[in-house]
Amino acid sequence: SKKNKDIEVVETTKAIHGKDYTVNELFIGKKRIGEILTTGPKEFQSFLGDEDLGSSRSLEAAIEMIIRQWNLHE
């Protein structure tokens, strides 16, 4: 059975087009699997590498979306 690896979420800030955004990066071990860009109070954009997975209304949903997609790719 495949053991579920621990996912670490690291919050950083990134300047995009001169504006600061909160970015949550998802790591499994040392490997970054995705990131979530907070674009509004209930707007979280998920990315898996260069792939834009779309937006979610909560950080939890955005994290779920990345993990689901990552599991499909693995």
C-alpha positions in Angstrom: 0.0 0.0 0.0 1.2 3.5 -0.9 1.7 5.6 2.2 0.3 9.1 2.0 3.3 11.4 2.2 3.2 14.5 4.4 2.4 17.7 2.5 4.0 20.9 3.7 2.4 24.2 2.9 4.8 27.2 2.9 3.4 30.7 2.7 5.5 33.3 0.9 4.9 36.7 -0.8 5.6 37.2 -4.5 5.6 40.5 -6.4 3.7 40.1 -9.7 3.4 43.1 -12.0 4.4 45.3 -9.1 1.8 44.0 -6.7 2.4 41.7 -3.7 0.5 38.5 -3.6 0.4 35.8 -0.9 1.6 32.5 -2.4 1.2 29.1 -0.7 3.7 26.5 -2.0 3.0 22.8 -1.6 5.9 20.5 -0.9 6.1 16.7 -0.5 9.5 16.2 1.1 11.9 18.6 -0.7 9.8 18.5 -4.0 7.6 21.4 -4.7 4.4 20.1 -6.3 2.4 23.2 -6.7 1.5 26.7 -5.6 -1.6 28.7 -4.8 -1.8 32.3 -5.6 -4.3 34.3 -3.5 -5.9 36.8 -5.8 -8.8 37.9 -3.6 -10.6 37.2 -0.3 -12.3 34.1 -1.7 -10.1 33.6 -4.8 -7.3 31.1 -4.8 -5.6 30.1 -8.1 -4.0 26.7 -8.2 -0.9 25.8 -10.3 0.7 22.4 -10.8 4.0 23.3 -12.4 3.1 25.5 -15.3 -0.4 24.1 -15.5 -3.2 26.4 -14.3 -5.8 24.3 -12.5 -8.3 27.1 -12.1 -9.6 28.9 -9.0 -11.1 27.8 -5.7 -13.1 29.7 -3.1 -11.0 28.5 -0.2 -7.3 27.6 0.4 -8.3 24.1 1.5 -10.2 23.5 -1.8 -7.2 24.8 -3.7 -4.8 22.5 -1.9 -7.1 19.6 -2.5 -7.2 20.4 -6.2 -3.4 20.3 -6.5 -3.1 17.1 -4.5 -5.7 15.4 -6.6 -4.1 16.5 -9.9 -0.6 15.6 -8.6 -1.8 12.1 -7.6 -3.2 11.6 -11.2 0.2 12.6 -12.7 2.3 10.4 -10.3 
